Amino acid sequence: MPAPRQIHSHAALRGIAALLVVAYHLQFGGGYRLALERATPALNRSYLFVDLFFILSGFIISYVNDAARSNGVSVGEIKSFMRARVARLYPLHLFCLAYLLLFRLLLTGLQYARHKPVDFWQAHSLESLGSQLILLNAWFPKDPQWNIPSWSISAEFFAYALFPIMVTIHARARARCELVMAALSVAFFGYILATSGSLDIVVGLAPARCIAGFFLGMLLYFHRDVVARLPETVLTGLQIASVAVILLILATPVADPWIIPAFFVLVASTWTDQGLLPKLLRRRPLLWLGDISYSVYLNHVCLIEILAFLWTRSAQHLLGEGVLNRCAWIVLVYAATLYISHLTFQFVERPMRQWLAMRWLGRKTDPIRQSPAAP
């Protein structure tokens, strides 16, 4: 198959979603909050943009790998697909764990010299490190440690393992396969509505959270032609309506699963890159942000921990505890995250992906923007 075109809108949406997940983690800890942060629960609920990642992932993985094919997936294709996924996700994941581990080793040495205890090396923390190394951390119902966002990569690998199976089943029994996928997604979100109402799930049911969104993305791909036939004015209306609903739900105490239909419509109405929103999103900075979105997602919690250690011992004492301190901290976190993520994209993520692809597949992979990680 010829390489599919880049969907600019989806690339930009990935980048924006990654920045909003950073905003969510900036809400942790005590201290002063800006009026905007206190005025709405939106930032405290920005973990929901991980579910947007999952829907985007289901669609893009299906789009790139021709999920609507009429024949099943061969064993050779499965091996190539999973190797490409490992090459896409694992190098940066290991790199982030490595520099976080190095920082904690240095911090342990400093604390030991001052006779202060540290809890990085207790049994539960080491168990968390081990489960993250092999990407099983989404499956264990324990408090996450180390690089917390990697839970979604753990869950994503389960979705990747199911993907060839679902494609093969779909080739043989399209209607029944789609019905099962839709039923599983609706059942999961319905269960959340009937219980906690919160999708802030990073262990235990986390793989089910991923699969529910991933299957919706696959279903959207199977029926993408329905959207492609809509006039541009209709697409614009759907885009505006979905964004408005997303903002409304984030700002109100509505149960989390109600945002999923709006995410679904947003992804559906932008995949053709037609309409008002894609025109706004088709900007070079936003496409760059989409390219480095995976690096932003995996780097930011590690960087927040490292920067917080330095910040509390230096600039914070000069700026006090008010507005200036909070603004400077937010600017520092975003600037450092974007800069470091640009470097890891250029010198870790992309070259390691290409090296592994050449070693395992004997060829260069498609551009990263055509085969994104979620998240």
N, C-alpha and C positions, 0 to 999 in steps of 0.2 A: 504494500500500500504506500502511496505517496504520503509524506509527512503532513498531518493536518495543520491547518493554519493556527497561528497563535490567537487565542481569545483574549484580547487586550483587557476587556472589562473584568474578566475573572482574575487576571494577573493583578490588576489594581485593587480589586476587592480583597484578595489575599493579603496584600500589603497593608491596607487600611485595617483589616481585621487583626493582623498581628500587632499593630500599634495600639489597638484598643485592648488587647489582652495584656500588653505592658501596663496600660492605665489601670487595669484591674489589680495587678500585683502591686502597684504603687499605693493602693489603698490599705495595705496591711501595715501593722505596727501602729503605735501611738503617735502622738504629736499633732501639730496644727494641720488643719485642712482648709483649703481655699473655699470661698463662699460657693463657687460653682460645684465643688466636690460635695459639699454638704447639702446643696439645694435639691439634688436628685439622686435616686438610687442607681442611676444608669451605669456609672463607673463601677459600682460594686457588683453589677450583674454582667459586666463585659466578658466574663468567662463564657457566656453564651456564644461568643463569636467562634469558639472552637467548634460548635455544632455547624456553623456556616462553613468552616474548613472541611468538615466531614462530608457535607453535601457537595461542595465543590470537588472534593477528592473523588467521590463516587462518579461524578459526571466526567471529570477530566481523564481519570484512569480508563473509563469506558470509551471515551472519545478517542484517546490515543491508541487503544488496543483493540478497537473494532469489536466492542462487546455485542453488537447486534448481528454478528456473523451467522451464517446458516449452518456452519459445521462446528463441532466441538473444539476444545483446546487440546493439543497433543502434549505428551510428556515433555518433549523437547521445548515446546513453547512455555510450559509451566516453569521449567528450570531457568530459561532465559528471563522470564518475567520476574521471578523471585530474586534472581541475581541482580537484575537491574534495580529492583526495589531496595535491596541491601546496599548496593553501591550509591543509591540516592540518599538514603537516610542514615546509615550507620557511621560513616567517617566523621561527620560533624557531631553526632551524638557522643562518640567516644572522645573527640577532641574537647568538647565542653566538660565532660566528666573529668578528663585528665587535668585541665587547668583549675577546676574547682577543687579537685583532690589535692593538687599542689598547694593551692591557697590554704586549705584547711590544715595541711601538714605544717606549713610555715606558721600559721596561727597557733597550732598546738605547741610548737616549739617556743613561741613567745609566751604563751600562757603557762607552759611548764616552767619557764625561767622565772615567772612571777608567782609560782606555786598556786595557780588558779586552775580549777578543774575545767575540762571540756567534755562535751557529750558526743563528739563525732564518732567515737570508737566504741560505743556501747553496742550490745548485740543487735538491737533493733535497727540501729543506724547502719551497721555493717551488712546486715541482711538486706536492707533497702538498697545499699550500694551494689551488692551482688545481683539482686533482681533487676536493677536498672542496666547493669552491664549486659545481661542477656535478654533485656527487654521483656521481662515478665512482670514488671512492677504494676501494671494495670489490673492484674488478676488477684492480688493479695489484699484482703480487707484490713490494711494497716495504714497508719499515718504515713504519707509520703515524705521522703527525705531527699537530700541531695538536689539534683536538677529536676524539680517537680514537673515541669511541662512535658518531660519525656514520657509520662503516662500515656499521652495521646499517640505517641509513636509506637508504644507497646500495643495499644489497641488497634492501631492502623495495620500492623503486621498481620493481625488476625483477619482483618478485612481483606488484605491482599491474598491470604491463603484461601479464603472463600471465593474470591473473585473468579478464578478459572473454573471452579466447580459450578458457580452460578451461570457463567457464560455457556458452559457445556449443557447444563440443564435447560437454559433458555433456548438454545438452538434446537432442542428436541421437543420442548413443550412450552412454547412462549407464554401463552395465556396463563397456564397454571403456575409457572415460575413467577411471573409478575404479580399474580394474586398472592402467592406466599410471601414474596418480598414486601409487598404493601401491607399485608396483614401483620407481619412481624414488626415492621416499623410503627404502625398504628398501635399495636399491642404494647410496645415498650413505652411510647409517649403517653398512651392512655393509663398505663400503670403508674407512671410518674404523676400524672394529674390526679389519680385516685389516692395517692399516698403523700409524699412530701411536697410535690409541686416544684421541686428544685432539680435542675439538671447539673448542679455543681457536684458531679460525681467523677472522681479520679481514680478510684480503686473499686474492686468488687464488680459492680455492674457497669464499670467503665467500658469494657469491650462491647456490651450491648448498646450503650449510648453511641459508640462509634458506628456499629453495624446499622443501627436504625437510620442514621444520617447518610451513611455510605449507600445503603440500598435506595434511599430516596434519590440520590444523585444518579444512580444507575437507571432507575425508572424514568427519570427525566431524560436521560440520554436516549432510552428506547423510544420515547415519544417526542423527541426534539423537533421533528418536522412539523408538528402541530403548531409550535411556537414560531417556527421559521416562516410559516404562511401568514402570520398576522401582520397587518399594516404597521408602519413605523409609529403612527399616532397611538395605536393601541398599546404597542410596546412601551412607549413613553408613559402612558397612563398607568400601566402595570408597575413600571419602575418607580414612579413617584408614589403610588399607593403603597408598595411594599416597603419603601424607605420610611414613609410616614408611620406605618404600622409598627415597624421595628423600633423607631424612636419612641412611640407612644408606649409600647410594652416595656421597654427598658426603663422608662420614667415612672411607671406605675407598679403597684404590687400584684400584677397579674401573674399567674403561674407560668413558669418558664416554657413549657411545651407549646404554648400559644404562639410563640415567636417562630416556630418551625415552619408553618405554612408561609409566613412572610419571607423567610429565608429561601424557601423553595421557589416562590414566585420571583424573587430577586435574581436568583441564579438562572431560572428559566427565561426571564425576559431580557437578560443581558447576553446570552450565549451567542447570539447572532451579531453582536457589536453594533446593533442598530438602535436608534432612539436617543433621547436626550442624555440619559445618564452615561452611556458609553462614550458619547462625545466629550463629556466632562472628564471621564476617567482616562481617556486616551492622551495622557500627558507623560512626557519622558520621566519626570520625577516619580510619578505613580507606578510606571512600568518598572523602573529601577527598584522601587520599594517592593513590588511584587517578586522580582528576581531574588531579593535578599530576605524575603519574608520568613523562610524556614530558619535562616540564621538569626533573624530578630527573635523569632519564637523560642529557639533553644538557648540563645545567649543571655536573654535579658534577666532571668532570675539569678543566674550565676553572677552576672555583673552587678545586680542590685546588692547582693550579699557582700561582694568585694568592696564596692563603692561605699556602702553603708559603714563598713569598718573604718575606712579612711575618713569619711565625712564626719562621723561623730567625734573624731579626734583632731579635726582641723577646722574647716570652714564653718561648721555649725556654731562653734563658739564665737566666731566673729559676726555672724549674721543674726544671732538670737533665735527665737522660736516662732517668729511670726510669718507674715506674708513673704518677705524677702527670702527667708530661709527655704520655705516650701517651693517657691518659684524657681530658685536656684537649683534645688534638689531635682525637681522635675526636668529642668533643662539639661542638667548634668546626666541624668539617667538616659534620657532620649538621645542626647548627642553621643554619649559613649556607646550606647547600644547600636545606633545606626553606623557609627564609624567602625566599631569592632566587627559588626555583622558584614559590612562591606568587605573588610579584610578577610574574614573567614570564608565568605562566598568566593572571593578571588583566589585565595591561597590554600583553602582546605576543601570546601564543599565541591567546587567545580573541578579542580584538577584531580582530586581523589576519585570522584565519580567517573571521570574519563579514564583514569588509569585502571580502575577495577573493571570498567566496561571492556577495555581493550584486553585485559588479562583473562576475563571470564567469557566474554562474548566475541572477542576477536574483531571488534569494530568500535567506532566512536558512538556514543549515545546521542540522542536528539538533544537540542538545547534544553536546559533545565526548565525554561519557562513553558515548554511543551509537555513536560512531565513533572508537575509539581508535587511536592510533598504536602500532605495535609496533616496537620499544621507543621 
